[in-house]
């Protein structure tokens, strides 16, 4: 049976001839691993973010792992993270031998609730890692204040937040280090890839060594001074990233314009809450995530929209509900109520630069009809 794609997809990366030409130019050189294109890509991101250093990595997950190691997180330490995030956030902590400590979120922004942070700090805490949910920066002044009081580094999981800002400062420059993702669902893509940004010279030196097998290159050969990793990004991927950076302003303009169109059209639809954007922040709208009222079965809404040719999905994951974390940590839902609700009620609707306002109308009409049918079933 041939799978039929929905008429309105959840996401479609914006790619074209520029990316094809960029890859072809790298293939022609025969220099395929990390090289000059990766360095050029790093320089572009560092300039955008406003940090002294940027290091391309094979993914955001390896970037987070590398940042944790470079910031001094050791086996047995604790790292405080929001419960509501893609599990890669916690997986990287565990891969470093540390223990994730989950805190609840602000239900309006889906970000770490700073008022819950102090209670999560213990004598074993080695770092705080907020996540900029769906491209909206967390409340970094409040988070950094707690971190400073305890002498802790702050690592931004900025996977979705390239070019987002908080009080005029770019995501990725708001903590000790920041990590971006270039997965196809993110703001720009390299296929797979990530980037660490930092202005901390000591952290930068550690990343440079650990990223490439723990090696320091001499005049003739390398000396291996640490047990490092192979977390490099190839020049093939980096060349795609360079071409994508040329599209960044257009991509952001389209995403924000489409998000505004959703805000306008959904204002009169009962049963949902649209994304909140505090005045001191800019949002990339990597995803446009609604919160459905608890009267609705979110999963049933996803299936009903699929039948109407509209692809949707959950927001992201309440990690304590996932089998591995549930079995290991046994955290009660009552301890993380906002994250638990978001896991069950948040809905991501289609948003990508190639969409038209007519596509937005189609999504909103399908959602309005689906919610109306659900109300009719309940009333009956």
N, C-alpha and C positions, 0 to 999 in steps of 0.2 A: 504494500500500500504506500503510495507517495504522500509524504507529509505536506500539507498545505499551510503556508505561512499565513498568519492573520493579516487583515488588510492594514491595520495600524499596529506596527511592531512596538515592543517596549523600548528598544534602543537600536539605532543603526549608526555605526561610526562613520564619520565624514572623511572619506578617502578619495583620491583621484590620481591624475597623471603625475602630480608633483611627488607623491609617495613612490609611485612606480619608478620614476626617473631617479629618485634618491637611492633606492635599493640597487638599481642597475649600475649607478656610478660606483657604489661600494663593491659590487661583484666584479666590476671591471678592474679594480685595483688588486684583487686577490688578498686584500687585508681585511679579514672578516671578523676577527675577534675585537676586543676592546682596543680602540685606537683613536685616531684624530677626530672621527665623527662623534665618538662618545665624549671627548673633551669639549668639542664645540657645543654639543647638547647640554653638557653640564654648565658651561659658561652662560648659555642662554637662560637656563632656569635660575641660576644664582643671581643673574642680573634682574630677572623678573621679581624674584622673592626678596632680594635685597640682603642676601647673606654673603659672607666672605668665601664660602666653600659650597660646592654641590658635588655629590658622588652618585653616578648612575649605578643601579643595581639590577639584578635579573628579575626582580619583582618587588612590590611593596612589602611583601611578607619577609623576604630576605633582608630588605632594607630595615624593617623594624627590628629584626633579630640582630642585625649588625649594629644598629643604633643602641639597643639595649646593652650589648657587650661593650661597645665603645664608651658608654656612659657609666660603666662600672658595675652593672647588675651581675651578681654572682649566683651560683646554685644555692638554693635555700632562701634567697631574698624574696621579698614581696613587691609586686608592682600593682599599683591601683589603677584600674581601668573601668570605663562604663560597662555595664552589663549588656547594653543594647548596641551591638556592632557585629560586623561579619566576624566569625570565629578566628580568622587569621590574627586578629589583635591579641587574643589570648594564646593562640597556638605558639606565636613567637616567644611569648613569655615563658611558656612551658619548655620550648626548645632550648632556652637559655638555662634551664634547670631551676627557674624561679617559679613563684606561685602567684597567679592572678588573684587579685582581690576585687570583687565586683561591687560597684556602687550604682545606685539608681540614677535615672535621668530626669531632666526637666521635661515634663510632658509636652510643653509648648514648642520646644526646639529640638527634642530628641537627643540633646547633648548631656554630658555628665552634669549632674546637679552639684554645684560647688558647696551647697549647704550640707551635703552628705559626705563631703570629702574628709574633713577633720577626723570624724569618727572612724574612718577606715585606715588611718595612719597608725602604725605600730613601730616597735623598735626594730622590726625586720624590714620595714619599707625602704626600698632602694630607689624608686622612681615613681612618678605619676605620668600616666599616658592618656590624656584626653583624646577623643575622636571627634573630628569635625563632621558631624553627621550629615550625609547627603550633600556636603559642600558648604555648610553653614558653620563658621568657627564657633567653638565653645567659648564660654565666658572666661577668657584667659587671664584677665586681671585678678579675678577672685581665685582662680586655680594657682596662678603664679604666687599669689600672696601666701597661700597655705604651703606651697613648695618651699618658698624662701624661709618661712618660719621654721621649717624642719631641715633646711639644707639639702633639699632633694632636687635632682634634675627633672626637667619636664620634657617629654618626648611627644610631639604632636603626631598622632595618626591623622595625617592630612590627605589620606588617599584620594578623597573626592574633592579636595578644596584648592586645587591649583588656581591661583589668581583671586581667591576669596580674601577679604580683609576684615580685620577687627580693629576698630578705632584708628583706621588709617594705616595699619601695619599688615603686611601680607601674611597669610597662613604659611607656616614653614619658617617664619622668622620670629615667632611668638614665644618660643621656648628654647631649651638647650639645643634641640635638634628637631627637625620635621621630616616626615616621610610621605612622598607622593606615590600614587599608582598611575600606571599608563596602560592598564587593562582596557580592552575595547569598550567597556561600559563607562570609562572615566572621561574627564574633560577632553584630554587628548590621548592618543594611543600610540604605543610602539609595538602592538601585538601583545607582548608581555614585557614588563619592565617597571622599574621604580626609580626613585631619586631621594637621597638624603641631603638635606640642607642644614648648615650650621655656621655660626660665626665663632664657635668655641674652638680655639686652635688646638687644644689638647684632644678634644673629641675628634676633630678633623684628622689629626695625625694618626689616631688609633684606627679610624675608618679606613684610611689609605692603606695601612698595613694589613688589617684583617680582611679586607675585601679581596685581596689577591694572595691567598694562601699563606698569609703572615710573612710576606716577603718584602725586603728592601732591595732595590736594584742598585748594584754597583756599576763600575765602569765596564766590567767584563761579564759578570754573572750576578745572580741574586743571592742574598743571604736570608735565611729563614729564621726570623727572630720571634715568631709566635706561631701557635697552631691556628691558622686562619681558615678562611673559606674561599671557595670560588663563587663569588656573588657578582661577577662582572656583567655588564651589558655589552652585547656585541655591537660593532659598528653598523651592522645591517639594521638592528632595531633602533639604534640611535639616529640613523639617517631618516627613518620614518618620523621619529620624534622631532627632528629639526624641521622637516616639512610641515608637521602638525603645528609647530609653534607659529608658523606664518599664518595659520588659520585661527589662532587662539582668540583674537578679538572678535572675529565673526562668530565663532562658536559660542562665546559667552553672550554676545548681543542677542543671538537667536534664542539661546536657552532662557535668558531673562525675559525676553519679549514673549515667548510662549508661556512662561510661568505667569506673567501678568495677564495673558489671555485666559489662562485657566482660572486665576483668581477672580477675574471679572465674571466669567460664565458660571462658576460654581458658587458665587455669592448667594444665589437664590435657590440653591439645592439644599434641602433639609437633610439632616442625618450625617453630616460630615464636617470636619474642620480642615481648612486649608493651611499650608505651611506658614509659620510665623517667622518673620525676619526682623529682629530688633534693629532700632535705628542706628546703632553703632557698628553694624556689620554689613558686609555684602555677601551674597549667596551665589554660588556657581550653578545651583540647580542641576547638579549631576543627576539627581533624581527629584521628581516632584511627588512628594509623599503626603497623602491624606490620612486623617484619622477618622475611621467610621465609628458612628455611635455603637454602643454595645448591643443595641437591639438587632444589629445585623451580623450575620455569619460571614465574616470576611472571606473565608475560603470559598463559600458558596458564591459570593459576588465575583471572585476571580473566575470561577468556572462559567458563570452566567455571561460574563463579559467575553470570555473566549468564544462562546457560542455566537456572540454578536460580532465576531471578527476583531476584537480588541484584546491585545496582549497586556496583561497586568501581572503583578506579583506582590508578595509581602513587602514590607519596608525593609527590615533586616531582622537579625536574630537576637532574641533574648538568650544570651549564652547559657545561663543557668538552666534553661529548659532543654538544652541539647543533651543527647544521651551521655556523651563522655563527661561533660561538666556536671550534669545532674548526678551521675553515679559517683563521681569523685568528690564533689563538694556538698551535695545534698542541701542546697539552699532552698528554703521555702519561698513560694511565690509572694507571700505576705511581706518578705523582707525587701522585695524589689517590685513594688506594685506598678509603678509607671512603666518600667521596662516590660513587665509581664503583659500589661494591657497593650503596649505598642506592638509587641510580638503578635498578638492575636487580632488587633484591629487596624493596624496601619496598612495602607494600600498604595503601591507605586503604580502610577499611570504613565503612559507613553510620553516621552519627551526627548527629542533629538533635533539637531539643527535643520534637517531636511523636512521636518514636519511643516505643514501649513496651518493657518487658522481654521481652515475647513476640516483638517484632521482633528484639531482640538474640539471643534463642534461635534464631530462624530463620536469622540470619546465621551464628551459630556452628555450627549444625548443617550448614548448606550448606558452610561452610569445612572443617569436620571431614571431611565426606564427600568433598569435592574432594581434599583432601590424602591421604586414605586411598586413593582411586582412583589418584592419581598414584604412590603408593608401590607399589600392585599392578602398575601398568604397568611401573615400573622393575624390580620383582622378576621379572616375567614375561620 
